[in-house]
């Protein structure tokens, strides 16, 4: 198989220069690069380049998105990888259709509603250890997508990630900072400590870092297909690791895993069609609810990020997150309620309840208070791609919180997710992101946990305009929504739209999170309206966007996560 050594060396050299160049938190490129043949936006320059390489070799947007996802799992392992799952939404320009491939993790057959309330369990069993692991779906999801909608073989799509894992890559800023942040937790696990802290310390910025175990695993998948992951030696390695860590995942769970094909939620806004995620994601419904509430307001006249604009945005978000907590889940009743929840009539009624000040939580819904929330981007990764033929992909992948369950399969080097924490593991209590969950999100065998992932596509006249999404738990919803508004309402250039200051409110806790560079007078005005604010100095959420404009294809990768787009 061709390895393309000169190209790989060139890409790594480029990445090394970019990775070691100091960056300010929200500094965006002044002008986004423009191309004609393709654009890939990911949270690591090497991952974006991996996707672009596949486009140059004749692949389409689906091939490139999966190549990028596999590469992200190598170079930014805290957030995603083949031990997790996600959602892909694609725009087929020939058929003018949007298709969703749901490869979200699912609960094992041995899972039960109150499994985490049993006596004698370790602390936070839904977040750390074998019981936290859901059935991974990324390998099967990408295998299906490439076979059904791609142009290349899965082996070709995997090749850039294999090379990165085998030969090594310069340790990036997000990778190094994450290892420092998680060192206390990861060092408790012998193999994780051995792999990520050689000599007891994390790698330095720009230091070459190899992942030989994972390289062999990816090579095996390239040679034998997804069956080696779900039925072969990799499956055994995963099951043995989970069992040793106290989990219940079985070989049968892996062999019976299936992807699901879904239809997107749709709304129209400012002359565009917006397609976004249905359950088991809450993101699409929340975004549409917020847009519907804001639809009749003269947002542009309020001024971008003015206190009045941010007030109305925050109130819309509180309504959306309150209903998330009450109704959302992988459940038939949730799907039955969706037409009402996403209707304009329902939104108009909510909009009438907005006054000029923050209201009692009961005005948005009644639930017990969540004690805390942390909107930091611990896990998850988003990828946006548009190719020369107008095919587009918005794809979000995850292992949930940083380094997932902290369980690693020893032979394969796969870091396994802790997606079980996205269920209502303890009714009325918050998950790792401080979110209260609906009764419709209770654990059941084979069920998919509720997600905030919000891969979104925007078209106009049947042609793709924007592919967008984000990482960062519940801030995925707020980050994606604000980027959409920045483009469609305020007409910001894509780099500016992605990098501008953002806020986050998820109803409970009753806190308005604000990025540190929001002007002090705006913050004070919001406080006068009754908000309890918290300035979040560590950036939260990272948006990735690919855009088709009159002059070509362009994109933006959020500077908050030090990523970079690749354009051809």
Steps between C-alpha positions, in 0.01 A plus 500: 500500500633843408609701802569841338803571721591844358144627546482363854833661593388833352172492693674420830752780445217743430312381806806533719542863398132575559476310827797676659394849390340691790131575448267734682182340624255653252733622228355411161673515163418835338378334182396138476683316218290427191521202266304338221544127558434444868510626859545306824461653847613303804647571842854398400696611195622145431145367506385768256796418277413129517155575366637727229746228396208265443322762287816538291513123450153496350283459807186697571376683810393177673840338445675815620283536811570142610872535429500816709312330784744209509790749504345709779480184711876466462615859557229625742410185694339679796182570309434233243622182338393155389405416859205737467219597265317791344278637226560580134267717294570516129363708214463304176496769228386267221190384686466824700458292815637515854579166664598433861717204597462444873792302643441609858613264776229278649439348842614136540240224527581466870423865577203593718315813610648530850828317442708784647306519826608159626703489821872430492576675171801732467454876485344627175469156335324651197802722431806289580562128462347213308139570594524837324569348158233492230526293181728698262363592158756710313663217304171355380360847430789604277519159334133531407532861385805437282351188341159658435592859413878520453722454197803332659558177690502508880867398494587814302297719735683358802849548356573856622405408858711184482802703392450758775475229767794299365749776424391747762383860501609822671316528831249783461398765748158351577653152541774619737274726706245220533760253623612751762139557609418129523837378632372430852218280367683330213806420710286270717478260205825317426474471122367853448787631711750292303368622163432867568754584772831343395747572777212618717438819302274595210669570165618853435346720232619386158660178629442204266249257648428150365207263560623162371224289658232710336687493168482118495132514587415744223707291258303190601171681431636616163592141410203309642222759519273580795445133588843482664385777737159353580570126472876439492803553723425868554155411636659254744751762609221752568277255687788372713605856592146603592446184705829551685383853586171373644279546192225296337573541127499162320616362167134461402441870567768585246388252235140624517578873474329675207508851358167682462391713206296806596333801343606847613287761668441795269412866532528809282677813621592822321450345154698185575408141583657367819536125552606375841498198731193316631507278812698334644657845474331788678707749303284535192175552689664754734649696210168511312310600815742787564490615136121494504488710817741754350354492148269804527747718690704766320827351618730689265375837624583396857868474409726197506578388856325802648352440843145513359580248227672266746206532740249381239739227386545379857127495570443295185770258613346465846168395346674254268710341775204480738310295243813295437496400865129418491447323168817389321621141461525200267133426557182475286321764710780749438460451126125540535546833678755642254253655252346703782830595665650621172186677375487876454176521698667343804800733467276806470334408829840468666615831352199677654623393844832683459506826699788742546662306785600145582211307655446231758610154384134396513437730206716273289403168657510338842787272599728464797805712494821360359792578732759592243594500135824513309468610138862421419566308180619175659413266219345474155619618160317650204592483131353699211577422134384623159640351179523630142170338399304667779473196724526607863542326834452622856625229734541497878681221682568444868617281786311741731714663771878533481658159432161336540473224758879495556483136386745410224503168316864387545574325170312738270574827682135607473379751760140412582212741546305581817182570308278327757518821705287670235202295618287596799721290723351641821155653441489870592878524540740668254748326273864601451391813311257612770199408286180367652364222281150406390321183612498411130879471522506221758730204438374198306685225309579600142392860559705799386570771758387857448758724340560869440690437175357723229646441153312748282471573128365818340385516139351761272317400185611140554871590504722471805589827671645392836598186688549570869514344844701505820651312791454573869207321663192724535696797364484323163143628474581858600819516291332365187197727543709815548710420194184455292367835621836667436488388136128521417400808701816707537671398176838440662785349300541136601820538705348792686171313549680208662747694715271770649432489875220268612273447797347182640190437710348155547211595734650319799710595677361857480832637378587694187847395387690774318832487321765724648529742207136611506500877581452585868212740432308221322557265793385766748184567296417128501555487876255790542241288322537244777751249366759340721803498274817297500791606285652187354870565444564161340330501157199276466370336183676492163311557175607364161339643186528445124334751269418540131510862386475676164878489462563142612532269799625623835479414866599574856638295785444640846816660645377393844624149422796601283369327188538608139311447177649347187389635161578383146 
